[in-house]
Amino acid sequence: MLLTPGPVPVLDEILEAQCGEMITHRSRECSELYGDLVERTKAYFNCDEAYVITGSGALGIETLVLNLCDKNSRTICFPNGDFGEKQVLTVKAHSNADVHHIEGGKGWGLDRTKQAIDESDAPVLAMVYNETSYGIKNDIRHICRYAKSKGMLTLIDGVSAWPGTGMDMKAFGVDGFAVGSQKAIGAPPGMALIGLSRDAAERYSSRDDIPGYYCDLRRHKKRYEKDRQTPNTPAITLFWALQKAFDVLDKKGGAEACVRRHAEAAEHTRKRLAGMGFGLIAEKGFESNTVTGFYCEKPGQAKEIRSRLLEDYNIRIVGSRGAFKENGLRIAHMGNFSIEDIDTALDAIEKIIK
């Protein structure tokens, strides 16, 4: 049983969708396939432009950074975990990062970011929605809306968030949003979904110095507008899988129902872990919908729990990172899980500690 924060288990119908007879990426069939993925992504995110790029979620983040940030300008960043720090490194490759840190387990809200935003002359804000390394959900809605009111573009890593966590780019004030296919979407790894606002589209379209080729969104836009295709050969089999994952999402009530299912599972998981005596890593009010981080007081207990879960029960969870690397654990309720799966793992943990 795989309860790690990505890749997640993939349903048989999604796996089998990859097994069709191959088509060329310059065919009417591929135009229909890719056009369906793009238009559905636009509707899910409520954005003005969307693209699906063959590559990991990290490629999606870098695509946003190199198209929206500038090496001669600054980007204000608010990391609070390993993936926030990775985003900072991506920003530093293409811009000048103005970095503000917060201690492990804490979440970013507007009250904690407002002064830095007010004092910054950076035209872009970059941060993580769901900090996977601890299981923290940052309050990007209020932060991004405020940053937009100050004239900033907002660039959000949503790799482990959507559709387990809500996203309405227009309502949230988000200009660039990137998601990985292998997490809450429940598809195989290898695709980055990108959403863009009108402001973001105007920004990259007006540039003549985008420092990349494969990830240059001007090329993706030009080719999509021509015939609903990609500028380079995409992973067609993964596109079929993503289309089926979208079908499953819609069949189960759509993105809103998916958010509720994840939120309920997260609350259930936290309640049971706290009842066993574990500490919860995420600051109250900033708990993730898709992954719960918890920590052990006894030295060596976290390693023992992970080992025995795998050896005795064939259940795999992962350790935490950063400040909780030695004594922290993470259990994912992400993608195509059932509450019975979560309870099976929690029951096993309870037996181990007893």
C-alpha positions in Angstrom: 0.0 0.0 0.0 1.5 3.3 -1.2 0.7 6.2 1.0 3.6 8.5 0.0 3.2 12.1 -1.2 3.6 11.2 -4.8 3.8 9.2 -6.9 0.5 7.9 -5.6 -1.4 4.7 -6.6 -2.9 4.8 -10.1 -6.3 3.2 -10.8 -6.4 0.4 -13.3 -8.5 2.3 -15.7 -6.0 5.2 -15.7 -3.1 2.8 -16.2 -4.9 1.0 -19.0 -5.7 4.2 -20.8 -2.0 4.3 -21.8 -2.2 1.1 -23.8 -3.9 2.4 -27.0 -2.3 2.1 -30.4 0.2 4.9 -30.9 -0.8 8.1 -32.8 1.4 10.8 -34.2 1.6 14.1 -32.4 0.8 15.9 -35.6 -2.6 14.3 -36.1 -6.2 15.4 -35.7 -6.6 12.8 -32.9 -3.7 14.3 -30.9 -5.2 17.8 -31.4 -8.5 16.6 -30.0 -6.7 14.9 -27.1 -4.5 17.9 -26.2 -7.2 20.4 -26.8 -9.4 18.5 -24.3 -6.7 18.5 -21.6 -6.0 22.2 -22.0 -9.6 23.4 -22.0 -10.4 21.3 -19.0 -7.4 22.5 -17.1 -8.4 26.1 -17.9 -11.9 25.4 -16.5 -10.6 23.6 -13.4 -8.1 26.4 -12.5 -10.4 29.2 -13.8 -7.5 30.8 -15.7 -7.0 32.4 -19.1 -4.4 30.1 -20.6 -3.2 26.6 -19.8 -0.7 24.1 -21.1 0.4 20.6 -20.3 4.1 20.1 -20.6 5.9 16.7 -20.7 8.1 16.8 -17.6 7.9 16.8 -13.8 6.2 19.4 -11.6 9.6 21.0 -11.1 9.7 21.7 -14.9 6.3 23.4 -14.6 7.7 25.7 -11.8 10.8 26.5 -13.8 8.7 27.2 -16.9 6.7 29.8 -14.9 9.9 31.3 -13.4 11.8 31.7 -16.7 8.8 33.2 -18.5 7.6 35.5 -15.7 10.7 36.5 -13.8 13.7 38.6 -15.0 17.4 38.2 -14.4 17.7 42.0 -14.0 14.9 42.2 -11.5 13.9 40.7 -8.1 11.4 38.0 -7.0 10.2 37.9 -3.4 10.0 34.4 -2.0 8.5 32.9 1.2 9.8 29.4 1.7 8.8 27.3 4.7 10.2 23.9 3.9 12.3 22.0 1.4 10.1 22.6 -1.6 10.0 26.3 -0.9 13.8 26.2 -0.8 13.9 24.4 -4.1 11.6 27.0 -5.6 14.1 29.7 -4.3 16.9 27.9 -6.2 14.8 27.9 -9.3 14.2 31.6 -8.9 17.9 32.3 -8.4 18.7 30.6 -11.7 16.6 33.1 -13.6 16.2 36.2 -11.3 17.4 37.8 -8.0 15.7 36.2 -5.0 14.6 38.3 -2.0 14.1 35.5 0.5 12.1 35.5 3.7 12.2 32.3 5.9 10.0 31.0 8.6 10.7 28.1 11.0 9.7 24.5 10.2 6.1 23.7 10.8 4.9 27.3 10.6 2.6 28.6 7.8 2.6 31.8 5.8 -0.4 34.0 6.2 -0.9 37.6 5.1 -0.1 38.9 8.6 3.3 37.4 8.3 4.1 38.5 4.7 2.4 41.9 4.5 5.4 44.0 5.8 7.9 42.3 3.5 5.5 42.8 0.5 5.0 46.4 1.4 8.8 47.0 1.6 9.7 45.1 -1.5 10.1 46.6 -5.0 10.0 43.1 -6.6 7.6 42.7 -9.5 7.0 39.0 -8.8 6.1 37.0 -5.7 6.8 33.2 -5.6 5.8 30.7 -3.0 4.5 27.2 -2.4 0.8 26.5 -1.8 1.2 23.1 -0.1 4.6 22.5 1.5 4.9 18.8 1.1 7.9 18.3 3.3 5.9 19.1 6.5 2.3 19.0 5.4 1.6 22.7 5.5 -1.0 24.7 3.5 0.0 28.3 3.1 -2.7 31.0 2.8 -2.0 31.9 -0.8 -5.4 33.3 -1.4 -5.0 36.3 0.9 -1.3 36.7 0.2 -1.6 36.7 -3.6 -4.6 39.0 -3.6 -2.7 41.5 -1.5 0.5 41.2 -3.6 -1.7 41.7 -6.8 -3.0 44.9 -5.2 0.6 46.1 -4.9 1.2 45.4 -8.6 3.0 42.1 -8.3 2.7 39.0 -10.5 2.1 35.9 -8.3 3.7 32.6 -9.1 2.6 29.5 -7.1 3.9 26.0 -6.8 0.8 23.9 -6.5 2.5 20.6 -7.3 1.1 18.6 -4.3 -2.0 20.8 -3.8 -4.6 20.6 -6.6 -7.2 19.0 -6.8 -7.0 18.0 -3.2 -6.9 21.7 -2.3 -9.1 24.4 -3.9 -7.9 26.6 -6.7 -9.6 29.5 -8.4 -6.8 31.5 -10.0 -9.0 34.6 -10.6 -10.5 34.7 -7.2 -7.2 33.9 -5.5 -5.1 36.5 -7.5 -2.8 33.8 -8.8 -1.0 34.6 -12.1 1.0 31.4 -12.6 0.2 28.0 -11.2 1.9 24.7 -11.7 0.7 21.2 -10.7 2.3 17.7 -11.0 0.3 14.8 -12.5 1.5 12.2 -10.0 0.1 13.6 -6.8 -3.6 14.5 -6.0 -4.6 14.1 -9.7 -3.7 10.4 -9.3 -2.1 10.0 -12.8 1.4 8.7 -13.6 4.3 11.0 -13.2 5.7 13.0 -16.1 3.3 15.9 -16.8 3.3 19.5 -15.5 0.0 21.3 -15.7 0.4 25.1 -16.0 -2.3 27.8 -15.6 -1.8 31.5 -16.5 -3.7 34.7 -15.9 -4.2 37.4 -18.6 -1.5 39.5 -16.8 0.9 36.6 -16.9 0.2 35.9 -20.6 0.8 39.6 -21.5 4.1 39.5 -19.5 5.7 36.5 -21.3 4.2 37.4 -24.7 5.8 40.8 -24.7 9.2 39.6 -23.8 12.1 39.0 -26.3 14.6 37.6 -23.8 13.1 34.4 -22.4 16.1 32.3 -21.4 14.9 28.9 -22.7 13.7 27.0 -25.7 11.6 24.0 -24.7 9.9 25.9 -21.9 9.4 29.2 -23.8 5.6 29.6 -23.5 5.5 31.8 -26.6 6.2 28.6 -28.6 3.5 26.7 -26.8 1.0 29.4 -27.3 1.8 29.8 -31.0 1.5 26.1 -31.7 -1.7 25.7 -29.6 -3.4 28.6 -31.4 -2.4 27.1 -34.7 -3.8 23.5 -34.4 -4.1 22.6 -30.7 -0.8 20.8 -30.6 2.5 21.1 -28.7 5.7 22.5 -30.1 7.6 19.4 -29.4 6.7 15.7 -29.2 4.7 15.1 -26.0 4.3 11.9 -23.9 1.1 10.9 -25.7 0.5 7.8 -23.5 0.6 10.0 -20.4 -1.8 12.4 -22.0 -4.3 9.5 -22.4 -3.8 8.7 -18.7 -4.3 12.3 -17.7 -7.5 12.5 -19.7 -8.8 9.4 -18.0 -7.8 10.8 -14.6 -9.9 13.9 -15.4 -12.8 11.7 -16.4 -12.5 10.0 -13.0 -12.3 13.3 -11.2 -15.5 14.5 -13.0 -17.3 11.2 -12.4 -16.7 11.6 -8.6 -18.2 15.0 -8.5 -15.5 17.3 -9.8 -12.8 19.4 -8.1 -15.0 20.7 -5.3 -16.0 17.1 -4.3 -12.3 16.1 -4.5 -11.3 19.0 -2.1 -13.9 17.9 0.4 -12.8 14.3 0.2 -9.2 15.2 0.9 -10.1 17.7 3.7 -12.2 15.1 5.5 -9.4 12.5 5.2 -6.9 14.9 6.5 -9.0 15.8 9.5 -9.6 12.1 10.2 -5.9 11.3 10.0 -4.9 14.2 12.3 -7.5 13.2 14.9 -6.4 9.6 15.0 -2.7 10.4 15.2 -3.2 13.0 17.9 -5.3 10.3 19.8 -2.2 8.0 19.7 -0.1 10.7 21.3 1.8 11.9 18.3 2.6 15.6 17.8 1.4 17.2 14.6 4.0 19.2 12.6 1.7 21.7 10.9 0.8 24.8 12.8 -2.9 24.9 13.6 -4.9 26.6 10.8 -2.2 25.7 8.2 -2.8 22.0 7.9 -2.5 20.4 4.5 -5.4 18.6 2.8 -3.1 16.1 1.1 -0.3 15.1 3.5 -0.1 15.0 7.3 3.3 15.3 9.0 3.6 14.0 12.6 6.6 13.4 15.0 7.6 11.0 17.6 9.0 11.9 21.0 11.0 8.7 21.5 14.4 8.5 19.8 14.4 6.1 16.9 10.7 5.5 17.0 10.0 7.2 13.6 12.5 4.9 11.8 11.1 1.8 13.6 7.5 2.7 12.5 8.5 3.2 8.9 10.5 -0.1 8.8 7.9 -2.2 10.5 5.0 -0.8 8.4 6.8 -1.9 5.3 8.2 -5.2 6.6 5.2 -6.4 8.6 2.3 -4.8 6.8 3.6 -3.9 3.3 2.6 -0.2 3.8 4.9 2.5 2.7 5.0 6.0 4.2 7.9 8.5 4.3 9.9 10.5 6.7 9.7 14.2 7.2 12.3 16.7 6.2 14.1 19.7 7.5 13.7 20.3 11.2 11.8 17.0 11.6 14.1 14.9 9.5 15.1 12.6 12.4 11.8 12.2 14.3 9.1 13.1 11.7 6.9 11.0 9.5 4.4 11.8 6.7 1.3 9.9 5.6 -0.3 11.0 2.4 -4.1 11.1 1.8 -3.6 12.1 -1.8 -5.1 11.1 -5.1 -6.9 7.7 -5.5 -6.9 6.7 -1.8 -9.8 5.4 0.3 -10.5 6.1 3.9 -10.2 2.4 4.5 -6.6 2.6 3.2 -5.8 5.4 5.6 -7.4 3.5 8.6 -5.5 0.3 7.7 -2.2 2.2 7.9 -3.2 4.0 11.1 -4.4 0.7 12.7 -1.0 -0.7 11.9 0.8 2.3 13.4 -1.2 1.9 16.6 -0.3 -1.8 16.8 3.4 -1.0 16.3 3.6 1.6 19.1 1.7 -0.6 21.5 
